[in-house]
Amino acid sequence: MNKFGFFKNPTQITYGLEAATQLRDIIDQESFKNILIITDSGIVKTGLIELLTRQLGNINYAIFDGTKPNPTVRNCEDALELLVEIRADVVVAMGGGSSIDVAKAVCLLATNEGSIVGYEGIDTFSNDILPLIAIPTTAGTASEVTTFTVITDEVRQYKFTIGGIRLAPKWALVDPLVTKSLPPHITAATGLDALVHALESYTSKMATPISKALAREAIRKISANLRQAVYSGDNIKARENMLMGSLLAGLAFNNTRLGNCHALSHPVSAIYGVPHGVANSILIPHIMEFNSLAVPELFSDIAEDMGENLDGLTLMERANSAIHAVKKLSEDINIPSDFSQYNIDEGSLDRMAKDALLSGNIAVNPRTTTYEDVIDLYRKSIGGVKVRTI
């Protein structure tokens, strides 16, 4: 690893209640004429999209609402076709990480030729992307400030990552009010995803003092507010703290990458359609148990940040308290404890393990990880008991 620490944040962030109402100001300042809005059908049904269209007035725009929960190459191609049709000079993404990831891919393709599958990797494209404004509706992926997009190749049943500092949205309008209508089960899954971002960033081999400070504050905010956001969705203070926790975690992992949990979750989502946040939530206790032997002092910090009583405990006992705290949080918000309801075939573990090992997140995981380790972690997560959903 490089002996120097680095921290980057290319996105201009507007944060606070009613931040989404600042969209027209950006459009006018930049003199944008044709706008493509990328979202999903769920956001359209809630009426949230009207918060944007009301601001556009007589400006030419079109809406692509076909984004899938695990966004696909086809999503990108269809959205690009609409972008070309209206000659969009800016893209506005409103939704969770899926919509923002599609928007990033489309903005890349608007200025770079070829298929999105040809850009897998880091800094694989030559031209700056089309300007992108991101408005997150979940406290989860923090894609509004990250330099990565994750797309599913349906043909290969494989999730691939594209990264590069030029892939980050130019503007992020981070408004807690637009998360109020998020259903409990999505609040739960996306919130756990945000927590996993913070946990993995904090323990990453690439962590720096800046990223660690951001990750720890994210852990504090998320662990103290996720239950309230799930069971009292109109608790705006909890929503605000969750969105800030997600944002801080995104700023952190954008500079550190993640770890084994994200490496292992992507194949599960690509092959079996498990929602990304749920996959991470199921895997993370097993990953923490695996990693705690390598960096127990970091897991002790996590236990402290999650409010565990650590008086009189040994270092390993403190580390184990962090694992217990995450398990209890997942249980309290009714995240499944295993993959039993997704009918994962043990015969697919070899393929999933090989795909997981292709991820750059494995390299920054705090404990060296082998093929056999990945197989073992998958087996521990398959389980056989179904858990009720919210």
C-alpha positions as CSV (number, residue, x, y, z in Angstrom):
1,M,0.0,0.0,0.0
2,N,1.1,3.6,-0.7
3,K,2.8,5.2,2.3
4,F,0.8,8.4,1.8
5,G,-2.9,8.9,2.7
6,F,-5.2,10.4,0.1
7,F,-8.7,11.8,0.3
8,K,-10.9,12.9,-2.6
9,N,-14.4,14.3,-3.0
10,P,-15.2,15.8,-6.4
11,T,-18.9,16.2,-5.7
12,Q,-20.5,19.5,-4.6
13,I,-22.9,18.5,-1.8
14,T,-26.0,20.5,-0.9
15,Y,-27.4,19.0,2.3
16,G,-30.5,19.7,4.4
17,L,-34.3,19.8,4.5
18,E,-35.7,20.7,1.1
19,A,-32.3,20.5,-0.6
20,A,-34.0,18.8,-3.6
21,T,-35.7,22.2,-4.3
22,Q,-32.4,23.5,-5.4
23,L,-32.4,21.6,-8.7
24,R,-33.7,24.5,-10.8
25,D,-30.9,26.8,-9.4
26,I,-28.3,24.4,-10.8
27,I,-30.1,24.1,-14.2
28,D,-30.3,27.8,-14.5
29,Q,-26.7,28.5,-13.4
30,E,-25.4,26.0,-16.0
31,S,-27.9,26.9,-18.7
32,F,-29.0,23.2,-19.3
33,K,-31.7,22.9,-22.0
34,N,-32.6,19.2,-22.2
35,I,-32.9,17.0,-19.1
36,L,-33.1,13.2,-18.7
37,I,-34.4,12.1,-15.3
38,I,-33.4,8.6,-14.4
39,T,-35.4,6.9,-11.7
40,D,-37.5,3.8,-11.0
41,S,-41.2,3.0,-11.1
42,G,-41.5,3.0,-7.4
43,I,-40.3,6.6,-7.1
44,V,-42.8,7.6,-9.8
45,K,-45.7,5.9,-8.0
46,T,-44.8,7.8,-4.7
47,G,-45.2,11.1,-6.6
48,L,-41.7,12.2,-5.5
49,I,-40.7,12.8,-9.1
50,E,-43.1,15.7,-9.2
51,L,-40.8,17.5,-6.8
52,L,-38.4,17.7,-9.8
53,T,-40.8,18.2,-12.7
54,R,-42.5,21.1,-10.9
55,Q,-39.2,22.9,-10.9
56,L,-38.6,22.3,-14.6
57,G,-41.5,24.3,-15.9
58,N,-41.1,24.7,-19.7
59,I,-37.7,23.1,-19.9
60,N,-37.6,20.0,-22.1
61,Y,-37.3,16.8,-20.2
62,A,-37.9,13.0,-20.3
63,I,-38.2,10.4,-17.6
64,F,-36.6,6.9,-17.7
65,D,-38.2,4.9,-14.9
66,G,-37.2,1.3,-15.9
67,T,-34.3,0.9,-13.4
68,K,-34.3,-2.5,-11.7
69,P,-33.2,-3.1,-8.1
70,N,-30.0,-4.7,-9.4
71,P,-29.5,-2.4,-12.4
72,T,-28.6,-4.1,-15.7
73,V,-26.8,-3.5,-18.9
74,R,-30.2,-3.4,-20.6
75,N,-31.3,-0.6,-18.3
76,C,-28.3,1.4,-19.3
77,E,-28.9,0.8,-23.0
78,D,-32.6,1.8,-22.8
79,A,-31.9,4.9,-20.8
80,L,-29.1,5.9,-23.2
81,E,-31.5,5.6,-26.2
82,L,-33.9,8.0,-24.5
83,L,-31.0,10.4,-23.7
84,V,-29.9,10.5,-27.3
85,E,-33.5,11.0,-28.5
86,I,-34.0,14.1,-26.4
87,R,-30.4,15.3,-26.8
88,A,-30.0,15.6,-23.1
89,D,-27.1,17.8,-21.9
90,V,-27.6,16.8,-18.2
91,V,-28.9,13.8,-16.3
92,V,-30.8,14.0,-13.0
93,A,-30.9,10.8,-11.0
94,M,-33.5,10.4,-8.3
95,G,-33.7,7.2,-6.4
96,G,-31.6,4.7,-4.5
97,G,-28.2,3.5,-5.6
98,S,-29.6,1.6,-8.5
99,S,-31.0,4.6,-10.3
100,I,-27.8,6.7,-9.6
101,D,-25.6,3.8,-10.8
102,V,-27.6,3.6,-14.1
103,A,-27.3,7.4,-14.5
104,K,-23.5,7.2,-14.0
105,A,-23.2,4.5,-16.6
106,V,-25.4,6.5,-19.1
107,C,-23.5,9.7,-18.5
108,L,-20.3,7.7,-19.3
109,L,-21.8,6.2,-22.5
110,A,-23.0,9.6,-23.6
111,T,-19.4,10.8,-24.1
112,N,-17.6,7.5,-24.7
113,E,-18.4,4.9,-27.4
114,G,-19.2,1.3,-27.0
115,S,-21.0,-0.9,-24.5
116,I,-20.9,-0.4,-20.8
117,V,-19.5,-3.9,-20.3
118,G,-16.3,-2.7,-22.0
119,Y,-15.5,-0.2,-19.2
120,E,-15.2,-2.6,-16.3
121,G,-12.3,-1.6,-14.1
122,I,-10.8,1.7,-12.9
123,D,-10.2,4.7,-15.1
124,T,-11.1,2.8,-18.2
125,F,-12.8,5.7,-20.1
126,S,-11.1,8.7,-21.8
127,N,-13.7,11.5,-21.9
128,D,-15.4,13.2,-19.0
129,I,-19.0,12.0,-18.4
130,L,-22.1,14.1,-19.1
131,P,-23.0,16.3,-16.1
132,L,-24.9,14.4,-13.5
133,I,-27.1,15.7,-10.6
134,A,-27.9,13.0,-8.0
135,I,-30.8,13.1,-5.5
136,P,-30.7,10.0,-3.2
137,T,-34.1,8.7,-1.8
138,T,-32.5,6.1,0.4
139,A,-29.9,6.2,3.2
140,G,-27.9,3.4,1.7
141,T,-25.4,3.3,-1.1
142,A,-24.2,6.9,-1.0
143,S,-23.8,6.6,-4.8
144,E,-24.5,10.3,-4.9
145,V,-20.9,11.0,-3.8
146,T,-19.0,7.9,-4.9
147,T,-16.8,7.3,-7.9
148,F,-18.1,3.8,-8.7
149,T,-21.0,2.3,-10.5
150,V,-22.1,-1.4,-10.2
151,I,-24.0,-2.9,-13.1
152,T,-25.3,-6.5,-13.6
153,D,-24.4,-8.2,-16.9
154,E,-27.5,-10.4,-17.4
155,V,-25.7,-12.6,-20.0
156,R,-22.9,-13.5,-17.6
157,Q,-25.0,-13.2,-14.4
158,Y,-22.1,-11.1,-13.2
159,K,-22.0,-7.8,-11.3
160,F,-19.1,-5.6,-12.5
161,T,-17.7,-2.4,-11.2
162,I,-16.6,0.7,-13.1
163,G,-14.6,3.3,-11.2
164,G,-12.8,6.6,-11.6
165,I,-12.9,10.0,-10.1
166,R,-14.6,11.5,-13.2
167,L,-17.6,9.1,-12.6
168,A,-18.8,10.9,-9.5
169,P,-21.9,13.1,-9.8
170,K,-21.0,16.8,-10.2
171,W,-23.8,17.8,-7.7
172,A,-25.6,15.9,-5.0
173,L,-28.8,17.3,-3.5
174,V,-29.1,15.4,-0.2
175,D,-32.6,15.9,1.3
176,P,-33.9,13.9,4.3
177,L,-37.5,14.8,3.4
178,V,-37.4,12.6,0.2
179,T,-36.6,9.5,2.3
180,K,-39.7,9.7,4.5
181,S,-41.9,7.6,2.1
182,L,-39.4,4.8,2.0
183,P,-41.1,1.5,3.1
184,P,-39.8,-0.1,6.3
185,H,-38.2,-3.2,4.6
186,I,-36.3,-1.0,2.2
187,T,-35.3,1.4,5.0
188,A,-33.9,-1.6,6.9
189,A,-32.0,-3.2,4.0
190,T,-30.5,0.1,2.7
191,G,-29.7,1.2,6.2
192,L,-27.7,-2.0,6.9
193,D,-25.9,-1.5,3.6
194,A,-24.8,1.9,4.8
195,L,-23.6,0.5,8.1
196,V,-21.6,-2.2,6.2
197,H,-20.0,0.6,4.1
198,A,-18.9,2.2,7.3
199,L,-17.7,-1.0,9.0
200,E,-15.7,-2.2,5.9
201,S,-14.2,1.2,5.3
202,Y,-13.1,1.5,8.9
203,T,-11.3,-1.8,8.8
204,S,-10.0,-1.5,5.2
205,K,-6.2,-1.7,4.6
206,M,-6.5,1.6,2.8
207,A,-8.1,3.5,5.7
208,T,-6.7,6.9,6.6
209,P,-7.3,9.1,9.7
210,I,-9.8,11.1,7.6
211,S,-11.7,8.1,6.3
212,K,-11.7,6.5,9.8
213,A,-13.2,9.6,11.4
214,L,-15.9,9.7,8.8
215,A,-16.6,5.9,9.1
216,R,-16.8,6.0,12.9
217,E,-19.3,8.9,12.9
218,A,-21.3,7.0,10.3
219,I,-21.4,3.9,12.6
220,R,-22.6,6.0,15.5
221,K,-25.3,7.8,13.5
222,I,-26.6,4.7,11.8
223,S,-26.6,2.3,14.7
224,A,-28.4,4.9,16.9
225,N,-31.1,5.8,14.4
226,L,-31.8,2.9,12.1
227,R,-34.4,1.2,14.3
228,Q,-36.3,4.5,14.6
229,A,-36.2,5.1,10.9
230,V,-37.6,1.6,10.2
231,Y,-40.5,1.7,12.8
232,S,-41.3,5.4,12.7
233,G,-40.7,6.5,9.1
234,D,-41.9,10.0,9.7
235,N,-39.3,10.6,12.4
236,I,-37.4,13.2,10.4
237,K,-34.6,13.5,12.9
238,A,-33.9,9.8,12.5
239,R,-34.2,10.1,8.7
240,E,-31.8,13.0,8.8
241,N,-29.2,11.2,10.9
242,M,-29.5,8.1,8.7
243,L,-29.0,10.1,5.5
244,M,-25.9,11.8,7.0
245,G,-24.6,8.5,8.2
246,S,-24.9,7.1,4.7
247,L,-23.3,10.1,3.2
248,L,-20.3,10.0,5.6
249,A,-19.9,6.3,5.0
250,G,-19.9,6.9,1.3
251,L,-17.2,9.6,1.6
252,A,-15.2,7.2,3.6
253,F,-15.3,4.1,1.4
254,N,-15.0,6.2,-1.7
255,N,-11.4,6.6,-0.6
256,T,-10.8,3.1,1.0
257,R,-12.9,0.7,-1.0
258,L,-14.6,-1.9,1.1
259,G,-13.9,-5.6,1.9
260,N,-15.0,-9.2,1.8
261,C,-18.7,-8.5,2.4
262,H,-19.2,-6.5,-0.8
263,A,-17.0,-8.9,-2.8
264,L,-19.2,-11.8,-1.7
265,S,-22.5,-10.1,-1.9
266,H,-22.3,-9.1,-5.6
267,P,-22.3,-12.7,-7.0
268,V,-25.3,-13.6,-4.7
269,S,-27.2,-10.6,-6.1
270,A,-26.2,-11.2,-9.7
271,I,-27.2,-14.9,-9.7
272,Y,-30.0,-15.1,-7.2
273,G,-31.4,-11.6,-7.3
274,V,-30.9,-11.0,-3.6
275,P,-31.3,-7.3,-2.9
276,H,-27.8,-5.8,-2.3
277,G,-28.5,-4.5,1.2
278,V,-30.0,-7.8,2.3
279,A,-27.1,-9.7,0.9
280,N,-24.6,-7.5,2.8
281,S,-26.7,-7.7,6.0
282,I,-26.7,-11.5,5.9
283,L,-23.0,-11.8,5.2
284,I,-21.6,-9.1,7.5
285,P,-21.6,-11.0,10.8
286,H,-19.7,-13.9,9.3
287,I,-17.2,-11.5,7.7
288,M,-16.8,-9.7,11.0
289,E,-16.1,-12.9,12.8
290,F,-13.6,-13.8,10.2
291,N,-11.8,-10.4,10.2
292,S,-11.9,-9.8,14.0
293,L,-9.0,-12.1,14.6
294,A,-6.8,-9.9,12.4
295,V,-7.8,-6.5,13.7
296,P,-9.6,-6.9,17.1
297,E,-8.7,-3.4,18.2
298,L,-10.7,-2.0,15.3
299,F,-13.7,-4.1,16.1
300,S,-13.4,-3.0,19.7
301,D,-13.8,0.6,18.5
302,I,-16.8,-0.4,16.5
303,A,-18.4,-2.0,19.6
304,E,-17.8,1.2,21.5
305,D,-19.4,3.3,18.7
306,M,-22.5,1.0,18.6
307,G,-23.0,1.7,22.3
308,E,-22.0,-1.7,23.7
309,N,-21.1,-2.0,27.4
310,L,-17.4,-3.0,27.3
311,D,-16.5,-2.6,31.0
312,G,-14.1,-5.3,32.2
313,L,-14.0,-7.1,28.8
314,T,-10.8,-8.4,27.1
315,L,-9.9,-7.2,23.7
316,M,-11.4,-10.2,21.9
317,E,-14.5,-10.0,24.0
318,R,-14.9,-6.3,23.0
319,A,-14.4,-7.3,19.4
320,N,-17.0,-10.0,19.7
321,S,-19.4,-7.4,21.1
322,A,-19.3,-5.6,17.8
323,I,-20.5,-8.7,16.0
324,H,-23.2,-9.2,18.6
325,A,-24.4,-5.6,18.1
326,V,-24.7,-5.9,14.4
327,K,-26.5,-9.2,14.7
328,K,-29.0,-7.7,17.2
329,L,-29.6,-4.6,15.0
330,S,-30.3,-6.9,12.0
331,E,-32.6,-9.0,14.1
332,D,-34.5,-6.0,15.5
333,I,-35.3,-4.7,12.0
334,N,-36.2,-8.1,10.6
335,I,-33.4,-8.7,8.1
336,P,-33.1,-12.4,7.3
337,S,-30.3,-14.1,9.2
338,D,-29.4,-16.3,6.2
339,F,-30.1,-17.0,2.5
340,S,-32.5,-19.9,3.0
341,Q,-35.4,-18.2,1.4
342,Y,-33.4,-17.5,-1.7
343,N,-32.8,-21.2,-2.4
344,I,-29.0,-20.9,-3.1
345,D,-27.7,-24.1,-4.6
346,E,-24.4,-25.3,-3.0
347,G,-23.4,-26.3,-6.5
348,S,-23.1,-22.6,-7.4
349,L,-20.7,-21.8,-4.6
350,D,-17.6,-22.5,-6.7
351,R,-18.7,-20.0,-9.3
352,M,-19.7,-17.4,-6.7
353,A,-16.4,-17.7,-4.9
354,K,-14.4,-17.3,-8.2
355,D,-16.5,-14.2,-9.0
356,A,-16.0,-12.8,-5.5
357,L,-12.2,-13.2,-5.7
358,L,-12.2,-11.0,-8.9
359,S,-13.3,-8.1,-6.7
360,G,-10.7,-5.4,-5.8
361,N,-12.4,-5.3,-2.4
362,I,-10.8,-8.6,-1.4
363,A,-7.3,-7.0,-1.7
364,V,-8.1,-4.4,1.0
365,N,-9.9,-6.7,3.4
366,P,-8.0,-6.7,6.7
367,R,-7.5,-10.4,6.8
368,T,-5.9,-12.3,3.8
369,T,-8.7,-14.3,2.1
370,T,-8.4,-17.5,0.1
371,Y,-10.8,-19.4,-2.1
372,E,-11.4,-21.9,0.7
373,D,-12.2,-19.0,3.1
374,V,-14.8,-17.6,0.7
375,I,-16.5,-21.0,0.2
376,D,-16.6,-21.4,4.0
377,L,-18.1,-17.9,4.5
378,Y,-20.8,-18.7,1.8
379,R,-21.6,-22.0,3.5
380,K,-22.1,-20.3,6.9
381,S,-24.5,-17.8,5.3
382,I,-26.8,-20.3,3.4
383,G,-28.6,-21.4,6.5
384,G,-32.0,-23.2,6.7
385,V,-34.4,-21.0,8.6
386,K,-36.6,-18.4,7.1
387,V,-37.2,-15.1,8.9
388,R,-40.4,-13.1,8.7
389,T,-40.2,-9.8,6.8
390,I,-41.6,-6.4,7.8
